[in-house]
Amino acid sequence: MTPLLVVDAANVVGSKPDGWWRDRAGATARLRDALSGLNATGLPDLPPPIEVVLVVEGKARDVLGIEGVRVVSSPGSGDDRIVEVVTEAADRRVVVVTADRGLRDRVTALGAEVRGPGSVPRRRE
């Protein structure tokens, strides 16, 4: 079964002080665009094909998906939505990209692996 890569958009975008706070939706769209193609190329320890899911919240929740990146919008807590996505994929290898310690604990308890924000590409403005 195809592995699932779940990216915590708010956490990854917020991991570098590059001005993202001036345009959260724009920064999230750039992250989404940088993730495109990972479904076919994978990551060093996650060979392709993979399914890429970007979980968005807050001012970025209207960012739409593109080919190769499914966007899941959370009307509330992005962390809770990520836990739901991980739970729904219980029979697959799941890798969550976040630096949030509480979220890391929650998803590893469900059997997911965790990588830090630096494990995925990001686009600069």
C-alpha positions as CSV (number, residue, x, y, z in Angstrom):
1,M,0.0,0.0,0.0
2,T,1.2,3.5,-0.8
3,P,2.8,5.3,2.2
4,L,1.2,8.5,3.4
5,L,3.2,11.7,4.0
6,V,1.2,14.2,6.2
7,V,2.5,17.7,6.4
8,D,1.6,20.1,9.3
9,A,1.4,23.2,7.2
10,A,1.3,25.7,10.0
11,N,4.2,24.2,11.8
12,V,6.4,23.8,8.7
13,V,5.6,27.3,7.5
14,G,6.3,28.7,10.9
15,S,9.6,26.9,11.3
16,K,11.6,29.6,9.5
17,P,11.3,33.3,10.2
18,D,11.0,34.3,6.5
19,G,8.1,36.7,6.8
20,W,5.4,34.0,6.5
21,W,3.3,35.9,9.0
22,R,2.6,38.7,6.5
23,D,0.8,36.3,4.2
24,R,0.0,32.9,5.8
25,A,-2.1,31.7,2.9
26,G,0.7,32.7,0.4
27,A,3.3,31.0,2.5
28,T,1.2,27.9,2.7
29,A,0.6,27.9,-1.1
30,R,4.3,28.1,-1.6
31,L,4.9,25.1,0.7
32,R,2.2,23.2,-1.2
33,D,3.9,24.0,-4.5
34,A,7.3,22.9,-3.1
35,L,5.7,19.6,-2.1
36,S,4.4,18.9,-5.6
37,G,6.4,16.1,-7.2
38,L,7.2,14.4,-3.9
39,N,4.5,11.9,-4.7
40,A,6.8,10.7,-7.6
41,T,10.2,11.3,-6.1
42,G,9.6,10.5,-2.5
43,L,12.0,11.4,0.3
44,P,15.4,9.9,1.1
45,D,13.9,7.4,3.5
46,L,10.5,7.2,1.9
47,P,10.6,5.9,-1.6
48,P,8.0,6.7,-4.2
49,P,5.2,6.5,-4.9
50,I,3.8,8.3,-1.8
51,E,0.6,10.1,-1.2
52,V,1.2,13.7,0.0
53,V,-1.4,15.4,2.3
54,L,-1.0,19.0,3.5
55,V,-3.2,19.9,6.5
56,V,-4.1,23.6,6.6
57,E,-5.8,25.7,9.2
58,G,-6.6,29.3,10.1
59,K,-5.9,32.0,7.5
60,A,-4.5,29.3,5.2
61,R,-7.5,27.0,5.3
62,D,-8.7,28.1,1.9
63,V,-5.5,27.0,0.1
64,L,-6.5,24.4,-2.5
65,G,-4.9,21.2,-3.5
66,I,-2.9,20.6,-6.7
67,E,-1.8,17.6,-8.6
68,G,0.3,15.4,-6.3
69,V,-0.7,17.3,-3.1
70,R,-4.1,16.7,-1.4
71,V,-5.0,19.6,0.9
72,V,-7.1,18.8,3.9
73,S,-8.6,21.9,5.5
74,S,-9.3,22.1,9.3
75,P,-12.0,24.4,10.5
76,G,-10.6,24.0,14.0
77,S,-7.3,22.5,15.4
78,G,-4.9,21.5,12.7
79,D,-3.4,19.0,15.1
80,D,-6.7,17.3,15.7
81,R,-7.3,17.0,12.0
82,I,-3.8,15.5,11.5
83,V,-4.6,12.9,14.2
84,E,-7.8,12.1,12.3
85,V,-5.9,11.7,9.0
86,V,-3.4,9.4,10.7
87,T,-6.2,7.4,12.3
88,E,-8.0,6.9,9.0
89,A,-4.8,5.6,7.5
90,A,-4.2,3.0,10.2
91,D,-3.2,0.2,7.7
92,R,-0.5,2.2,5.9
93,R,2.9,3.5,6.6
94,V,2.4,7.1,7.7
95,V,5.0,9.8,8.1
96,V,4.0,13.1,9.8
97,V,6.1,16.2,9.2
98,T,6.0,18.5,12.3
99,A,8.1,19.9,15.1
100,D,5.1,20.1,17.5
101,R,6.1,17.9,20.5
102,G,2.5,17.3,21.6
103,L,1.4,16.3,18.0
104,R,4.5,14.1,17.7
105,D,3.5,12.2,20.8
106,R,-0.1,11.8,19.6
107,V,0.7,10.5,16.2
108,T,3.5,8.2,17.3
109,A,1.1,6.6,19.7
110,L,-1.0,5.8,16.7
111,G,2.0,4.1,14.9
112,A,3.0,7.0,12.7
113,E,6.6,8.1,12.1
114,V,7.6,11.7,12.5
115,R,10.1,13.9,10.6
116,G,11.1,17.5,11.3
117,P,10.1,20.5,9.1
118,G,13.5,20.4,7.4
119,S,12.8,17.0,5.8
120,V,10.5,18.5,3.1
121,P,11.4,21.2,0.6
122,R,10.2,24.8,1.0
123,R,10.0,27.5,-1.6
124,R,11.3,31.0,-1.0
125,E,9.4,34.1,-2.1
